[in-house]
Amino acid sequence: MSILSIAIVGGGASGWLAANHLGLALKGRSPKVSITLIESPDVPTIGVGEGTVPMIRKSLQAFGIEETALFRRCDASFKQSIKFINWRHRKPGSEMSAFHHLFDPPSPFGVDLSDFWLDELATGPKPVAFDEALSPQSFSCEAQKAPKTLASAPYQGAHAYAYHFDAAKFAELLRENAIERFGVEHVQDHLLEVETARLEMDCVETDRLTEGNESKNDERIVALHLREGGRRCFDFYLDCSGFSGLLMEKALGVEFISLADKLWMNKALVTQVPSAPDAPLPPYTQASAHQAGWIWDIALPKRRGVGLVYCDRYLSDKEACQKLERYLGDELPSAGEFRSLIMRVGHLKKFWQGNCVALGLAQGFLEPLEATSILLTDFAASLLARKFPTSDETLPVLEARFNRIVAHAWEAVIDFVALHYQLSDRRDSAFWRDYRHHLDAQPTSEELSRRLALWQHFTPHPDDFFSQFEVFGVDNYLYLLYGMGFSTQPKTLDDTARQQARAQLDKITHAKDFLAQKLPDHRAFIEALTQG
């Protein structure tokens, strides 16, 4: 049977990202396919995911969304980095420790300078930080520069960049685009019941197609029962219902795998504070570590989104409130404006079952570090759209493929997030001591342990990464490892290699000077763009 009707249950950023990806992929290929997004009018957007990674630019441009519309409609600002503050031990009286996880690659002019940095720049009386030494973008971030000029082409700039934005307004922009450009039907109604049935399949044929997929008798969704719309049948379903997991987890019974033993952050306090029109506008996310977790600080043109992430085994809810109040100081909002979130950390055992795929928070959640939620949503929605099933007979093989790839992406993200805590040398509280000891004794994966053992002797290289589906690659690891002070035995360089490295450093210095003159102030750029 052909797959001609698709239901997306749940809106927000995940639902409307999926609607745009599928609309883009299927509009020309399968004009008879219909896409319907169903969301409850009473369920608000969580609105925490205000940070993205550069991959989102490719998606938005493909959807046909104008970049200027993103800034004008979503109160957006640029994000060029995550600045990690106090994730390393600080001696009494010493300056605050900080480093940037930049979006530009280090060593941008063709020669890998990692070994030269380890041997000459990381040591000595005046050591230079890895990000500062090897990328002009570090200077642009600290100088509060935009990554492009008003003359730059849409979605292009002198630096790689992503965005901060108001998540609810972003979902609204995606909604309008999906409806107007791709003809997505939008239904606001309450889901009362999910009707399922078990589809009997030939075991020999199923074994051949699924390549080890667990289910021989697939439980599938038959229909959705809506309060106003009654019973509606579709051929394929996307679960974008967030933490509720209405389709995959509750209706189909797909198991949720907790990662609480690997990732200890389980609560967050979030708030918003207004920004003065002339306040600095950092073009990066700030992630400041505290005694039992960290605080994100995301600057939009008119406000800041701030959240304190913590492990409640080491910090009580009352202590968390007090800590966030101290962090905000005079900018403290009126009483009762902190919103408390309980974070169920983990993911589904399967992400696709039968005729249903989970995306976004319905698929899983780690913690806000490194903006992994919207990253995995965009990644998985794009993956689904590129090879969307055209008929029932293609479902088993595509299900097996999707589950393998997305599981691999999740494993890689789990490794990268946990590595932030494993690399930290903070010993000033029980949380940091215990967490580091736990991760050393029980690494998140054997692959990460092998890589860390290798990187004690060799700097990370692209050939250490075996899959295109690892959403964090060699550049991400270089910034994190050496920003955190990881120790690698430097390679012995001859005089020719040293001269070549110094010539590359000169180019980086010239690039800093050039960009300092060329790139506009971040806030001034956004004001000119949105008022023009």
C-alpha positions as CSV (number, residue, x, y, z in Angstrom):
1,M,0.0,0.0,0.0
2,S,1.3,3.5,-0.9
3,I,2.0,6.0,1.9
4,L,0.1,9.1,0.9
5,S,-1.0,10.6,4.2
6,I,1.3,11.7,7.1
7,A,0.2,12.9,10.6
8,I,2.6,14.8,12.8
9,V,1.4,14.8,16.4
10,G,2.7,17.8,18.2
11,G,3.9,21.3,17.2
12,G,6.7,23.3,18.6
13,A,10.1,23.4,17.0
14,S,10.4,19.7,16.5
15,G,7.0,19.2,14.9
16,W,7.3,22.2,12.5
17,L,10.9,21.3,11.7
18,A,9.7,17.9,10.7
19,A,6.8,19.4,8.7
20,N,9.2,21.6,6.7
21,H,11.7,18.8,6.1
22,L,9.0,16.4,4.8
23,G,7.3,19.2,2.9
24,L,10.5,20.1,1.1
25,A,11.4,16.5,0.3
26,L,8.0,15.3,-0.8
27,K,6.4,18.3,-2.5
28,G,8.1,17.7,-5.9
29,R,8.7,13.9,-5.5
30,S,5.2,12.9,-4.3
31,P,2.6,15.6,-5.0
32,K,-0.2,13.4,-3.8
33,V,1.2,13.0,-0.3
34,S,-0.6,15.1,2.3
35,I,1.0,16.3,5.6
36,T,-1.2,17.1,8.6
37,L,0.2,18.5,11.9
38,I,-2.1,18.1,14.9
39,E,-1.4,19.9,18.1
40,S,-3.4,20.6,21.2
41,P,-4.2,24.3,21.6
42,D,-3.6,24.0,25.4
43,V,0.0,22.6,25.4
44,P,2.5,25.5,25.5
45,T,6.0,25.3,23.9
46,I,8.6,24.4,26.5
47,G,10.7,27.3,25.1
48,V,14.1,26.3,26.6
49,G,15.9,25.4,23.4
50,E,17.0,28.8,22.4
51,G,20.4,27.9,21.0
52,T,21.3,26.1,17.8
53,V,24.4,24.8,15.9
54,P,25.5,25.8,12.4
55,M,23.7,22.9,10.7
56,I,20.4,24.8,11.2
57,R,21.4,27.4,8.6
58,K,21.4,24.7,5.8
59,S,17.9,23.6,6.8
60,L,16.4,27.1,7.0
61,Q,17.9,28.1,3.7
62,A,16.5,24.9,2.1
63,F,13.1,25.6,3.5
64,G,13.1,29.0,1.7
65,I,13.0,31.0,5.0
66,E,14.7,34.4,4.6
67,E,17.4,34.9,7.1
68,T,16.3,38.5,7.8
69,A,12.8,37.1,8.7
70,L,14.4,35.0,11.4
71,F,15.9,38.1,13.0
72,R,12.9,40.3,12.6
73,R,10.3,37.7,13.7
74,C,12.2,35.6,16.3
75,D,14.2,38.2,18.3
76,A,17.3,36.3,17.1
77,S,21.0,37.0,17.7
78,F,24.1,35.3,16.4
79,K,25.8,32.3,18.1
80,Q,29.4,31.7,17.1
81,S,30.5,29.7,20.1
82,I,29.8,28.3,23.6
83,K,32.0,30.0,26.1
84,F,32.7,27.6,29.0
85,I,33.5,29.5,32.2
86,N,34.9,28.0,35.4
87,W,34.8,24.4,34.1
88,R,38.4,24.0,35.2
89,H,40.0,24.3,38.7
90,R,40.8,27.9,39.6
91,K,43.5,28.6,42.2
92,P,42.7,31.2,44.9
93,G,43.4,34.6,43.5
94,S,43.7,33.5,39.9
95,E,41.7,34.8,37.0
96,M,38.5,33.1,36.0
97,S,39.1,30.1,33.7
98,A,37.3,30.2,30.3
99,F,37.5,28.8,26.8
100,H,35.5,28.9,23.6
101,H,34.0,26.0,21.7
102,L,34.0,27.8,18.4
103,F,32.1,27.1,15.2
104,D,35.0,27.9,12.9
105,P,37.6,25.1,12.6
106,P,40.9,25.6,14.4
107,S,44.0,26.1,12.1
108,P,41.9,27.6,9.3
109,F,44.6,28.1,6.8
110,G,45.4,24.4,5.9
111,V,48.1,23.3,8.4
112,D,47.1,21.6,11.6
113,L,48.7,23.6,14.4
114,S,47.7,21.4,17.3
115,D,51.1,19.9,17.9
116,F,52.8,23.2,17.5
117,W,50.4,24.7,20.1
118,L,51.1,21.8,22.5
119,D,54.8,22.2,22.1
120,E,55.3,26.0,22.1
121,L,52.1,27.9,22.9
122,A,50.4,25.9,25.7
123,T,53.4,26.1,28.0
124,G,55.9,28.8,29.0
125,P,55.6,32.0,31.1
126,K,52.7,33.3,29.0
127,P,50.6,30.3,27.7
128,V,48.1,31.1,25.0
129,A,44.7,29.3,25.0
130,F,44.0,26.9,22.2
131,D,41.0,28.8,20.8
132,E,42.7,32.1,21.1
133,A,45.9,31.0,19.4
134,L,44.4,29.0,16.5
135,S,41.2,30.8,15.4
136,P,40.4,34.4,14.6
137,Q,36.8,33.7,15.7
138,S,37.9,33.7,19.3
139,F,38.8,37.4,19.0
140,S,35.6,38.2,17.1
141,C,33.6,36.6,19.9
142,E,35.4,38.5,22.7
143,A,35.1,41.8,20.7
144,Q,31.3,41.2,20.4
145,K,31.4,41.2,16.6
146,A,28.7,39.9,14.2
147,P,30.0,37.1,12.0
148,K,29.0,38.9,8.8
149,T,28.3,42.3,7.3
150,L,25.1,43.7,5.8
151,A,26.6,43.0,2.4
152,S,27.1,39.3,3.1
153,A,24.9,36.8,1.2
154,P,22.1,35.2,3.2
155,Y,23.3,32.4,5.4
156,Q,27.0,33.2,4.6
157,G,29.5,35.0,6.7
158,A,33.2,35.5,7.5
159,H,32.7,33.1,10.4
160,A,30.6,30.0,10.8
161,Y,27.5,30.8,13.0
162,A,24.2,29.6,14.3
163,Y,21.5,31.5,16.2
164,H,19.9,32.2,19.5
165,F,16.2,32.9,19.3
166,D,12.8,32.9,21.0
167,A,11.8,29.3,20.7
168,A,8.0,29.9,20.5
169,K,8.5,32.6,17.8
170,F,10.8,30.3,15.9
171,A,8.1,27.5,15.9
172,E,5.6,30.1,14.6
173,L,7.9,31.1,11.7
174,L,8.4,27.4,10.8
175,R,4.6,26.9,11.0
176,E,3.8,29.7,8.6
177,N,6.4,28.5,6.2
178,A,5.2,24.9,6.2
179,I,1.6,25.9,5.6
180,E,2.3,28.5,2.9
181,R,5.1,26.9,1.0
182,F,4.5,23.2,1.5
183,G,0.7,23.0,2.0
184,V,0.8,21.4,5.4
185,E,-2.6,21.2,7.0
186,H,-2.7,22.5,10.6
187,V,-5.2,21.0,13.0
188,Q,-5.7,22.3,16.5
189,D,-7.5,19.6,18.4
190,H,-7.2,17.3,21.5
191,L,-5.9,13.8,21.0
192,L,-8.1,11.5,23.0
193,E,-6.9,8.0,21.9
194,V,-4.4,6.4,19.7
195,E,-5.8,3.3,17.9
196,T,-3.2,0.5,17.2
197,A,-3.2,-3.0,15.8
198,R,-0.6,-5.7,15.3
199,L,0.3,-6.4,11.7
200,E,1.2,-10.0,11.0
201,M,4.1,-10.3,8.5
202,D,5.8,-13.3,6.9
203,C,8.7,-14.1,9.2
204,V,11.2,-15.1,6.5
205,E,10.5,-11.9,4.5
206,T,10.6,-9.8,7.7
207,D,14.0,-11.3,8.7
208,R,15.4,-10.4,5.3
209,L,14.2,-6.8,5.4
210,T,14.9,-5.8,9.0
211,E,18.4,-7.1,9.3
212,G,18.1,-7.9,13.0
213,N,15.3,-5.5,13.8
214,E,13.6,-7.0,16.9
215,S,9.9,-7.1,16.0
216,K,8.4,-9.7,13.7
217,N,4.8,-8.7,14.5
218,D,4.8,-5.0,14.2
219,E,2.5,-3.0,16.4
220,R,1.3,-0.1,14.2
221,I,-0.9,3.0,14.5
222,V,-4.3,2.7,12.7
223,A,-6.0,6.0,13.6
224,L,-6.1,9.0,15.9
225,H,-9.3,9.9,17.8
226,L,-9.7,13.6,18.2
227,R,-12.1,15.5,20.4
228,E,-13.5,17.7,17.6
229,G,-12.3,15.9,14.5
230,G,-13.3,12.3,15.4
231,R,-11.5,9.3,14.1
232,R,-8.8,10.1,11.5
233,C,-6.7,7.6,9.7
234,F,-3.2,8.2,8.2
235,D,-0.6,6.0,6.6
236,F,2.4,7.3,8.6
237,Y,2.8,9.1,11.9
238,L,5.4,11.3,13.5
239,D,5.5,11.6,17.3
240,C,6.5,15.1,18.1
241,S,4.5,15.2,21.4
242,G,7.5,16.0,23.5
243,F,8.0,14.4,26.9
244,S,4.5,13.0,26.8
245,G,5.5,10.4,24.2
246,L,1.9,9.9,23.2
247,L,2.5,7.7,20.2
248,M,5.8,5.8,20.4
249,E,6.1,5.3,24.2
250,K,2.5,5.3,25.4
251,A,0.6,3.9,22.5
252,L,3.2,1.5,20.9
253,G,5.0,0.7,24.2
254,V,8.5,1.4,23.0
255,E,10.9,1.2,26.0
256,F,12.6,4.3,27.3
257,I,16.2,3.9,28.3
258,S,17.3,6.0,31.2
259,L,20.8,7.5,31.1
260,A,20.7,8.9,34.6
261,D,23.7,6.8,35.5
262,K,25.8,8.4,32.8
263,L,24.4,12.0,32.8
264,W,23.6,13.3,36.2
265,M,21.9,16.6,35.4
266,N,18.2,16.1,36.2
267,K,16.7,19.5,37.1
268,A,16.8,23.1,35.8
269,L,15.5,26.4,37.0
270,V,14.9,28.8,34.1
271,T,13.9,32.5,33.8
272,Q,14.1,35.5,31.5
273,V,15.4,38.9,32.3
274,P,15.1,42.1,30.1
275,S,18.1,43.6,28.5
276,A,18.8,47.3,28.1
277,P,19.0,48.5,24.5
278,D,22.6,49.4,25.0
279,A,23.6,46.3,26.9
280,P,26.4,44.1,25.5
281,L,25.2,41.4,23.2
282,P,27.6,38.4,23.3
283,P,27.6,36.4,20.1
284,Y,27.9,33.2,22.0
285,T,26.2,31.1,24.7
286,Q,27.7,31.4,28.1
287,A,27.9,28.1,30.1
288,S,29.2,28.8,33.7
289,A,29.9,25.9,35.9
290,H,28.8,25.9,39.6
291,Q,29.2,23.5,42.5
292,A,26.7,21.0,41.2
293,G,26.2,21.8,37.5
294,W,26.2,24.8,35.3
295,I,24.2,27.9,34.2
296,W,23.4,28.9,30.6
297,D,23.1,32.5,29.7
298,I,21.7,33.3,26.2
299,A,21.5,36.9,25.1
300,L,18.7,38.0,22.7
301,P,18.4,41.6,21.6
302,K,15.7,42.4,24.2
303,R,16.2,39.8,26.9
304,R,18.4,37.1,28.3
305,G,17.3,33.5,28.8
306,V,19.1,32.1,31.9
307,G,18.9,28.6,33.3
308,L,20.6,26.8,36.2
309,V,21.1,23.1,35.5
310,Y,21.9,20.9,38.4
311,C,21.9,17.4,40.0
312,D,19.5,17.4,42.9
313,R,21.6,14.8,44.8
314,Y,24.2,17.5,45.3
315,L,22.1,20.7,45.4
316,S,18.6,21.1,46.9
317,D,15.9,23.0,45.1
318,K,16.1,25.8,47.7
319,E,19.9,26.1,47.2
320,A,19.4,26.1,43.4
321,C,17.0,29.1,43.7
322,Q,19.5,30.9,46.0
323,K,22.3,30.3,43.6
324,L,20.4,31.5,40.6
325,E,19.3,34.6,42.5
326,R,23.0,35.4,43.4
327,Y,24.0,34.9,39.7
328,L,21.3,37.4,38.5
329,G,22.0,39.9,41.3
330,D,20.2,43.2,40.5
331,E,18.6,41.6,37.4
332,L,16.6,39.2,39.6
333,P,13.0,39.0,38.3
334,S,10.0,39.4,40.5
335,A,9.2,36.6,43.0
336,G,7.8,33.4,41.5
337,E,9.2,33.9,38.0
338,F,11.6,30.9,38.1
339,R,10.3,27.9,36.3
340,S,11.3,24.5,37.5
341,L,12.0,21.7,35.0
342,I,12.5,18.0,35.8
343,M,14.8,16.5,33.1
344,R,14.2,12.8,32.3
345,V,17.5,12.0,30.7
346,G,17.6,9.2,28.2
347,H,16.1,8.1,24.9
348,L,13.8,5.5,23.3
349,K,15.2,2.0,22.6
350,K,13.8,2.4,19.1
351,F,13.2,5.6,17.3
352,W,11.1,4.1,14.5
353,Q,8.5,1.3,14.9
354,G,6.2,0.2,12.2
355,N,4.6,3.3,10.7
356,C,5.7,5.7,13.4
357,V,8.9,7.8,14.0
358,A,9.6,9.8,17.1
359,L,11.4,13.2,16.9
360,G,12.4,15.9,19.3
361,L,11.8,15.4,23.0
362,A,9.5,12.4,22.2
363,Q,12.7,10.7,21.0
364,G,14.8,11.6,24.0
365,F,16.6,14.3,25.9
366,L,20.1,14.7,27.5
367,E,20.5,18.2,28.9
368,P,20.8,21.6,27.3
369,L,24.7,21.5,27.1
370,E,25.9,21.9,23.5
371,A,22.3,22.5,22.1
372,T,22.0,18.8,21.4
373,S,18.1,18.7,21.4
374,I,17.4,20.8,18.4
375,L,20.6,19.4,16.7
376,L,19.4,15.8,17.0
377,T,15.9,16.8,15.9
378,D,17.1,18.6,12.8
379,F,19.5,15.7,12.0
380,A,16.8,13.0,12.4
381,A,14.1,14.9,10.6
382,S,16.5,15.5,7.6
383,L,17.5,11.8,7.7
384,L,13.9,10.7,7.6
385,A,12.9,13.1,4.8
386,R,15.8,12.0,2.5
387,K,14.6,8.4,2.5
388,F,10.9,8.6,3.4
389,P,8.9,5.4,2.8
390,T,6.8,5.4,-0.3
391,S,4.9,2.1,0.5
392,D,4.4,-0.4,3.3
393,E,6.9,-2.8,1.8
394,T,9.8,-0.4,2.3
395,L,9.0,0.2,6.0
396,P,11.0,-2.6,7.6
397,V,14.3,-1.9,5.8
398,L,14.0,1.8,6.3
399,E,13.1,1.3,10.0
400,A,16.2,-0.8,10.6
401,R,18.4,1.8,8.8
402,F,17.0,4.8,10.7
403,N,17.2,3.1,14.1
404,R,20.9,2.1,13.5
405,I,21.9,5.6,12.3
406,V,20.0,7.6,15.0
407,A,21.2,5.2,17.8
408,H,24.8,5.8,16.6
409,A,24.2,9.6,16.6
410,W,22.8,9.5,20.1
411,E,25.7,7.4,21.4
412,A,28.2,9.9,20.0
413,V,26.3,12.8,21.5
414,I,26.2,11.1,24.9
415,D,30.0,10.6,24.8
416,F,30.6,14.3,23.9
417,V,28.3,15.7,26.6
418,A,29.7,13.4,29.3
419,L,33.2,14.3,28.3
420,H,32.8,17.8,29.5
421,Y,32.4,16.5,33.1
422,Q,35.0,13.8,32.7
423,L,37.7,16.3,31.6
424,S,37.1,18.9,34.3
425,D,39.7,19.0,36.9
426,R,37.5,20.8,39.4
427,R,37.7,19.3,42.9
428,D,36.1,22.0,44.9
429,S,32.8,20.1,45.6
430,A,31.6,16.6,46.0
431,F,29.7,16.7,42.7
432,W,32.8,17.3,40.6
433,R,34.9,14.8,42.5
434,D,32.3,12.1,42.4
435,Y,31.2,12.6,38.8
436,R,34.8,12.6,37.5
437,H,35.5,9.4,39.5
438,H,32.3,7.8,38.2
439,L,33.0,8.5,34.6
440,D,36.6,7.4,34.9
441,A,35.5,4.1,36.4
442,Q,32.4,3.7,34.1
443,P,33.1,5.4,30.8
444,T,30.0,6.2,28.6
445,S,31.4,4.0,25.8
446,E,34.4,1.8,24.9
447,E,34.9,3.9,21.8
448,L,35.4,7.1,23.9
449,S,37.9,5.3,26.2
450,R,39.9,4.1,23.2
451,R,40.0,7.6,21.7
452,L,41.1,9.2,25.0
453,A,43.9,6.6,25.3
454,L,44.9,7.4,21.7
455,W,44.8,11.1,22.2
456,Q,47.3,11.0,25.0
457,H,49.9,10.3,22.3
458,F,48.4,11.8,19.2
459,T,46.3,14.9,18.6
460,P,42.8,14.1,17.3
461,H,42.5,13.6,13.5
462,P,39.6,13.1,11.1
463,D,40.5,9.4,10.7
464,D,39.7,8.8,14.4
465,F,36.1,9.3,13.4
466,F,34.6,6.4,11.5
467,S,31.1,7.7,10.6
468,Q,29.5,10.6,8.9
469,F,26.7,10.3,11.4
470,E,28.7,11.5,14.4
471,V,27.3,15.0,14.8
472,F,30.4,16.1,16.7
473,G,33.7,15.7,14.9
474,V,37.4,16.4,15.2
475,D,37.2,20.2,15.5
476,N,34.6,19.9,18.3
477,Y,36.9,17.6,20.2
478,L,40.0,19.7,19.7
479,Y,38.3,22.7,21.3
480,L,36.9,20.7,24.2
481,L,40.0,18.6,24.9
482,Y,42.5,21.5,24.9
483,G,40.2,24.0,26.3
484,M,39.9,21.7,29.3
485,G,43.7,21.1,29.5
486,F,43.8,17.5,28.2
487,S,47.4,16.3,28.1
488,T,48.7,15.0,24.8
489,Q,52.3,14.2,24.1
490,P,53.4,16.8,21.5
491,K,54.8,15.6,18.3
492,T,58.4,16.4,17.6
493,L,58.5,19.1,14.8
494,D,61.5,19.9,12.7
495,D,62.6,23.4,11.8
496,T,60.7,23.4,8.5
497,A,57.4,22.4,10.3
498,R,58.0,25.1,12.9
499,Q,58.5,27.8,10.3
500,Q,55.4,26.7,8.5
501,A,53.4,26.8,11.7
502,R,54.7,30.3,12.5
503,A,53.7,31.5,9.0
504,Q,50.2,30.1,9.6
505,L,50.0,31.9,13.0
506,D,50.9,35.2,11.2
507,K,48.0,34.6,8.8
508,I,45.7,34.1,11.8
509,T,47.0,37.4,13.4
510,H,46.4,39.2,10.1
511,A,42.9,37.7,9.9
512,K,42.1,39.0,13.4
513,D,43.2,42.5,12.4
514,F,41.3,42.5,9.2
515,L,38.1,41.2,10.7
516,A,38.4,43.7,13.6
517,Q,38.0,46.4,11.0
518,K,35.5,44.6,8.7
519,L,33.0,43.1,11.0
520,P,30.4,45.3,12.7
521,D,29.4,45.3,16.3
522,H,26.9,42.5,17.0
523,R,24.1,44.6,18.4
524,A,24.6,47.4,15.9
525,F,24.3,44.8,13.0
526,I,21.1,43.3,14.3
527,E,19.6,46.8,14.8
528,A,20.5,47.8,11.3
529,L,19.1,44.5,9.9
530,T,15.8,44.5,11.7
531,Q,15.1,48.2,11.2
532,G,16.2,48.3,7.5
